[in-house]
Amino acid sequence: MPKRYGQRCPVAKSLELLGERWTLLVIRDLLSGSRRFQDLETSLDGIAPNVLSERLKILEEHGIVAREFYSEHPPRAAYALTPRGRDLGMVVGALAVWGARHVHKDAALVHDDCDAALELKYYCPKCDTRVSGRTVHLRARKKTARRRRPAPR
C-alpha cells in the first residue's frame, strides 16, 4: 500500500503514487520503449517478481503504463509508457542530473549531438524565457465556476 502523506501538495501527491521503491526505476527502463516482464526483471537486478508485478499494476491503474498481450497461452505481456508516463521522462532526467552532480559523480546526462552535460531549467512559455528557481512558486489553480442545474419542477 503506497504511503499517504495527507498533504494537499503536488509533490506529496506525486510521491504517494511514484515514491515506492523501484517505481521510478521501472519508469526509467520503460522510457527507452516497450519491455516484456522478463526484460524488466533482468534490468532491475534485485527486484522480486511480485514487487515488479505490483508496481506495474499500480502504474497501469493510474494510466502511466499500458499492457499489451503478445501471447495468450500462457498469457504474456509487454509494457509501455502512455503519454502520461512519458511525461515522467523529465522527472527521471532531473533526478539523473541531480544524482550525477551530487551523488554518483562518475556519470552525467549528456546531449547525444555534442556530448555536453545537460542542465535542467525552468521555462516560462508566456514570457518565452528561462527563469530562475528563486522566482518560481507553487500556487493553487483557480477553480472554474460550475454551472448549477436548475432544480426540477
C-alpha positions in Angstrom: 0.0 0.0 0.0 1.5 3.3 -1.0 2.4 5.9 1.7 -0.1 8.6 2.3 1.3 12.0 3.4 -2.1 13.7 4.0 -0.9 16.9 2.4 -2.5 18.9 -0.4 0.7 19.4 -2.2 1.5 18.2 -5.8 4.9 16.9 -4.6 3.4 14.8 -1.8 0.5 13.6 -4.0 3.0 12.6 -6.7 5.2 10.7 -4.2 2.1 8.8 -3.0 2.0 7.3 -6.5 5.6 7.3 -7.5 7.6 7.2 -4.3 7.5 3.4 -3.6 10.8 1.6 -4.0 11.5 0.5 -7.7 8.7 2.6 -9.2 10.8 5.3 -10.8 13.3 2.7 -12.0 10.6 0.8 -13.8 9.6 4.1 -15.5 13.3 4.7 -16.2 13.6 1.4 -18.0 10.3 1.9 -19.9 11.5 5.3 -21.2 13.5 3.5 -23.9 10.5 1.7 -25.2 8.2 -1.3 -24.7 9.6 -4.1 -22.5 8.5 -7.5 -21.5 8.1 -8.5 -17.9 11.2 -10.8 -18.1 13.2 -7.9 -19.6 12.3 -5.6 -16.8 13.1 -8.3 -14.2 16.6 -8.7 -15.7 17.3 -5.0 -16.0 16.1 -4.3 -12.4 18.5 -6.6 -10.8 17.3 -7.5 -7.3 13.6 -6.7 -7.7 11.2 -9.5 -6.6 8.8 -10.6 -9.3 5.8 -9.9 -7.0 7.1 -6.4 -6.4 7.5 -5.8 -10.1 4.1 -7.1 -10.8 2.6 -4.9 -8.1 4.4 -1.8 -9.4 3.3 -2.4 -13.0 -0.3 -3.0 -11.8 -0.4 0.3 -9.9 1.1 2.2 -12.8 -1.4 0.7 -15.2 -4.3 1.6 -12.9 -3.1 5.2 -12.9 -2.7 5.4 -16.7 1.1 5.6 -16.6 1.8 2.2 -18.2 -0.1 0.3 -20.8 0.0 -3.5 -21.0 -0.3 -5.4 -24.3 -0.5 -9.2 -24.5 1.8 -10.8 -27.1 0.9 -14.4 -26.1 -2.4 -15.9 -25.0 -1.2 -19.3 -23.8 0.5 -18.7 -21.5 -0.5 -15.1 -21.1 2.5 -12.9 -21.6 2.5 -9.1 -21.8 4.7 -6.2 -22.8 4.6 -2.9 -21.0 5.0 0.6 -22.4 4.6 4.1 -21.1 1.5 6.0 -22.0 1.8 9.7 -22.9 1.2 10.4 -19.2 4.0 8.1 -18.3 6.4 9.6 -20.9 5.9 13.0 -19.3 7.8 11.5 -16.3 10.9 11.5 -18.5 11.7 15.0 -17.3 11.4 13.9 -13.7 13.7 10.9 -14.2 16.1 13.2 -16.2 16.0 15.8 -13.4 16.9 13.0 -10.9 19.7 11.8 -13.2 21.2 15.4 -13.5 20.9 15.9 -9.7 22.4 12.5 -8.9 25.3 12.9 -11.3 26.0 16.3 -9.8 25.7 15.3 -6.1 25.7 11.6 -5.6 27.1 9.5 -8.5 29.7 11.8 -9.8 31.1 9.2 -12.3 28.0 9.7 -14.6 26.3 12.5 -16.4 23.2 13.0 -18.5 24.6 14.3 -21.9 23.4 15.6 -25.2 23.8 12.9 -28.0 24.8 15.5 -30.6 27.7 17.2 -28.7 28.3 15.0 -25.6 27.9 18.0 -23.3 26.4 17.5 -19.8 22.9 18.8 -19.6 21.3 21.2 -17.1 17.6 21.4 -16.4 16.0 24.8 -16.2 12.5 26.3 -15.7 10.9 27.8 -18.8 8.0 30.2 -19.0 6.2 29.8 -22.3 4.3 33.1 -21.8 7.5 35.1 -21.4 9.4 32.8 -23.8 12.4 32.7 -21.4 14.2 30.6 -18.9 13.5 31.6 -15.3 15.4 31.1 -12.0 14.1 28.7 -9.5 14.2 31.6 -7.0 11.4 33.3 -9.0 9.1 30.2 -9.0 6.4 29.3 -6.5 3.6 26.9 -6.3 0.0 28.3 -6.2 -3.4 26.7 -6.3 -5.1 26.7 -9.7 -8.1 29.0 -9.9 -11.2 26.9 -9.7 -13.6 27.2 -12.6 -17.2 28.1 -11.6 -19.5 25.2 -12.1 -22.9 25.8 -13.6 -25.7 24.9 -11.4 -28.5 23.0 -13.0 -32.0 24.3 -12.4 -33.9 22.3 -9.8 -36.5 20.0 -11.4 -40.1 21.3 -11.2 
